[in-house]
Structures are given as structure tokens and as C-alpha cells.
Amino acid sequence: MARPLRIEYEGALYHLTGRGNRREPIFADEQDCERFLQLLGESLRRYRVVLHAYVLMGNHYHLLAETELANLGRWMHWLVTSYTVWFNRRHRRVGHLFQGRYKSILLEGKDYLLALSRYIHLNPVRGVRLGKGELSERRRRLRAWRWSSYRGYAGLGKAEAMVEEGLVLGEMGGHGNKRRVQYRHFVEEGLLEPIASPLEEAKWQAVLGSEDFHQEMKDRLSGWKEKEREVKAVRSCRGEEEPGGIVRQIARAYGMGEEEVRKQRSRTQEAKGVAMTLVWELCALSLREVGEYFDGMDYAAVAQQVRRTHLRDNERRLVLPLSKARKICQGI
């Protein structure tokens, strides 16, 4: 079966989920959940993403998010890689943490936000095992689940700063706390009888919306080469950091020449790894485009180099830590 499409554009809304490899846990305890949320919050700021809802379960997660830039792949790559490196290091394990790529469903406008937020928030009481028990017991479990945005939405706890609740609560009547009470009733109606997943209506495993929306996505994909040129043109005028400027700053920090940093077989691989990681993070380029800039490297080799650099940074083995390198390149 072909892999589901990845469609990216500014202002796109997505339902995203990732599952543990062989359905094994990706959150072994509370510390894992806390770390994932820390990285999630950092990634939202770094990649200008708006989070509308989330839930963390033992072996999977759900996110409902909106990308201000056409950067879904770069955002999720950073989040998943950063968490995997941290998880493997903490639990002294190696290899893949997640089962293949994360799954993304592109949504049309805000029409599906309300239903999808309920679907996401009901995860702690859904399924054969978690759905057992009397109504009062399931309601208690749902309201007590710490690792989701439900408690804030429902007025059962403090609203989280990293979650934008306005669009979803805007679908409720009234004002202030009244909206939260109505939302709580809306979600907990799902405890009385099974609620069908809105995602079952998605087409091509990737798009959820009207026929007009599906056609719009087909049109976006039909002229792919033209779109690639269009995206590059848009990137060039966004005011993002320039690859040349980043390489120049990193070369200076390591006492090397710029061309030496860009070579496939650089004598100081660390300098190249740091430069490559920052070019990918700050310049709105794809892995393939980064590879082309660094002496024609394959995009898979670029991904591996970025992953290794993050690993060395997390282990504090870089001469120039990434946090300091970012400040140098951004003139902070």
C-alpha cells in the first residue's frame, strides 16, 4: 500500500498520531509524559504551530494542530527525533521508538475541530479495556486523566498556556465558564454511547473535508513540479535565515573555511553537523534541499547527520552546543 500523502501549506489543520513500535509503550511513566510535553511546547514556539488539543496514552499520542508555515514535516521530525533520543537515553535502549511515520490527516477549516477534540479527549475511556466500568467510574477516570488538554477545556483544572482553546470553545454557546460546562457535557455524552470517529470519513488516508476541499487538494498535488518551484520562491522571500550566513558563522566559530564545512567529507564532522542541523531548522529547506547545499548529500544522510547531532547535543558532547549556535546564527 502506498504511503499516505503529506500535504503542507500555511494555515493547514491536522490530526496527528504516532504509535509505539510493535505497540510498545512510548510513555513508561509520568516523567516521560512530562518530557514529551516540554518538547511539544518548545516545538510549538520554534516552528510556529498552534495546538488545539492533545492526549498522551501509554503507547500512542494524538495532536490537533495548525501550522502557520508549510512546515509539518520539519516540526514533527524535530519533535519525534528529540523525544526518541531522550527516551532511548533515559531507558538505556536503542532503535526505533515509534512504529513507522506518524499519521497525519489534513482537515478542512474548523468544521471538524469540535468533533475531533471530543474524539481525542475520550481516549482515556475508549476501547475494550479502558471502556470498562460503570458510567460514574469512567467519568471519574476521564476527568482525572492528567495527560490531555481535557481538564483545561472542561474547567476542571487550569487551562494550559500552550493549548489554544478559542476555536473549539467558540462552537459552544454562552461566555466564559458556561462554554466550558457545555463542552464538558458535550464530551461526556460520549460516555453514554459509542461515538463514531470522524476520521473514518477521511479520503486517501490523508484528507477530511468536503468534495470541494478534496478537489482543492488534488489541484495542489496535480502540478507537483510547479508547486516545488512555487514553494522555493515563497521560501526565498520569507525572511528566513540564509544557509550561507549560517555556514559562515559556524565556520568562524570552529576556525574553518566555509567550503570545508560544506564538503561531504569534512575534516571536522561536528562543525558540518551543527551547520547542517541549523540550516534545516532555520532556513525553511527540505532535507533534500539541505543535502543539495552540502555538496550533494543524500537526504537520508542529512536526516542521519541531524539525528546524530541532536544526540551529541543532548549528551553534551558538542564543542559548540546547539542552543549557543542558534543564538550566534540569529544574532541574539
Phi, psi and omega in degrees: 000137180293149178290143180301151182291149171248110181248123183235135170198165183294134179080016181282144178253138183223147160258127185233140177213147176224145184234149180295147178301131184056028180060025178279161183298140170252349174231101184278335181200185184295326180297323177296316179298316180298319180293319179300317180293324175299313179294323178299312179300318178296319182294326179298318179290317185294320187250010176056060179244141178256125180260125180260332179193157177202161168208139175248124175247179185301314185239014177199170177222159172230137175230143173239109193218159180233128180264121178290329176248167178277070189222033180306311184298315181294318179299307185291326177299315180297314183297309183294317181295315182299317182290320180299315179300315181294315182298313181297320179293315183295319184263007176054053178230168178227166175096188183289137173266323184258154180275094179067203180285156170295156179259134179232135174241122179278133185250148176273117175050211182259006186298335184256358185298316184296310181295321181289325177297322177294317178301316180295312185291338179277358182307321182294348180232025181249149176104172185298315184277310184287338182275003180284160174107167177291163181304314182297323180291318179292322177297319179297316180297318180298313184289336182271349185293117185281335194261051174204169179273005186294316185301320177293315179300318187276001180075021181264354180197181181289133177296140182276135183298328185277355181255125176270107186265350189303314184295317181290310181293337177296342177280348179270156177278168176080198184222159172053230184296335179298322178296320180294320178296317179295321179295319179300317178297320180299312181293315187284351167299333179291350175278341183279325178207154183301139178254124179294144179286126176299337183290344179295342180273357184295141177257149179059020184060018190216340188227133178233114181172192182285171177298323178297321180293318177301318180294322178298320179291323175299317180296324178297325185270341188295320179255064189301317182296319178296321180295322178299317179294322180295317180298317179297323179293319178296317180302322186293343183244015181275349183080020177288167175298147180267137180305318181299321180293322179293313180299321180298316181292319181291320178300318180296319182296328181263000180068040182235171173273154182298317181294326179296322179295325184278346183293149179300320182249066180293141180291336176242090186297331180297316180300318179295319180297317179295313180298315181297319180297317182287325176298318179293320183287320194255348189252007179057037177252149174284167177301321180296318180291324176298316179300319178297321181292324180266064170063033173075030178292148175291146183298329178293323178292325177296313180301319180293319180295318178297318180297315180295322180295318177297321179297313180296324179293316179296329179271003177059043181250008179269138174298319178244099181303150183299323180299318179290321180297321178298316180297320178298314185288332180264004177067031182272000000 
